[in-house]
Amino acid sequence: MQRYLLRRILLLIPMIFAASVIIFLMLRLGTGDPALDYLRLSNLPPTPDMVASTRAMLGLDQPLVVQYGRWLWRALHLDFGVSFATQRPVLDDVLRFLPATLQLAGAALVLILLTSVPLGIWAARHRENLPDFIVRIIAFLGVSMPNFWLAFLLVLFFSVYLQWLPALGYGGWQHIILPAVSIAFMSLAINAPPPARQHAGSRRTAPCHLGSPARPECQANRTSPHSTQRLATDDYRRGNAHWRTDRRDDDHRKYLCLAGHRALCRFGHF
C-alpha cells in the first residue's frame, strides 16, 4: 500500500507539470492579445504605444520560456495576478466564491449518496421487473440529457411556471435545490446503472455501456448498484453463505459492504 501511494504521488509531479504547460500555452498562444483585452476592459485607447507599454507591464514581450518560468513561480506562491474583469486579485475572487462552490458540490454529492445507492439496491432486488426498468429509464435520461438542458427545464418549470424556487441568487437552501439536482442527475445515472442481462447458454456479452454485464473489463466504470446486482447472483450467495442470516440482511448489509469500495472510488471521482 505504501509503495502504491508513493508511486501515485510521484506520478502526480509530471502530470501537474504537463497540465501547467498545456494551460500556459493555451493562454499564451490562443487567439487575441491580452494587452488589447486589458486596455479594452480598462477603458483605455489601444494606441500602439499603450499596447507596447501594456505588453511590457504584463511581461508579454519576453520569450515563452521566461514567461512560463515567471508564471509558474507566481502560481507556486499563490499569486495568480489581477483579474481583467473585476480588477481584483484572482486569489481573492476564488476565495470569495469558494464557499458557494463547496456548498453546491456538497449538496449535489449528498443527493447522489442518498439516491443512487437505494435505487441500485431496489433495482438489484427486482431484476428484470418494473423497478429495474424504472431505474434503467432514470439512468438513460441522466446519461442522455445534458446538465445545462436539465437545469433550463427545472428553472422553467419550478421557477417560472410554479414559482416554487428561485431561479437566480445565492443565500438560503432554496437557491441550492435546482443547481444541485441538475449537477447530481448525471452522476446519479452513472452511479445507478441497470443490471446486466446475459442469455442462458450463451457466452456472448454486450459491450460496456448502459446495462452491460458484470464483466471484469466493465467493472472499472461501475459502482455500488451494479456491483450489488452482481453480488446478488447465486455464485456470490453460495460463496458468502457463511455470512447469511436472512435474505433481507444479506441484500441490504453484506452485499452492500462488498460493493462499497467501488462506490467510494466513484464518489471520489465526483
Helices and strands as residue ranges (DSSP letters): H 2-29, H 34-41, H 48-58, H 64-76, H 90-125, H 130-144, H 147-154, I 155-161, H 174-191, G 216-221, H 224-231, H 234-239, G 241-243, H 247-249, I 250-254, H 255-269
